Amino acid sequence: MNLPEIYNYMDYKCDNYGDHSMQVTIPTKKGEVTFWYSYRTIIGFSFPNHRAVFLKNYWGPTTGKHMGALCDKSNRIEQEEFDRTMEEQLKEIQFDQPFFIED
């Protein structure tokens, strides 16, 4: 059984911050899907056969540091395009979102 892999993508000197910068990689029938989080917000994703996509920083310096560890500013897109691209990619791989929980 292939389960999602979850780990911290930042190199914090203190373990207290480890859950603020998480990467979740989920195996699917069509390949791996990866989501990068800053706190509880998805700031980037990658799908099989699609480049990694990152959101522009609408929050502040800490999320900016998280994004800077993953990509440069030229690789970031607006919220509307980010949401649309994620939805298209989820449909393309027929991902039924078993690991997402609504608040």
LINMOMO-V330768 format. One record per helix or strand of 2 or more residues. SS is the DSSP state (@ for helix, = for strand). FROM is the first residue (numbers start at 1). TO is the last residue. Records with the same first field share a line. If there is no record, write none. Layout:
BEGIN
SS: FROM-TO ; FROM-TO
END
This chain:
BEGIN
=: 5-8 ; 22-28 ; 31-38 ; 41-47 ; 50-55 ; 76-77
@: 15-20 ; 61-70 ; 73-75 ; 79-92
END
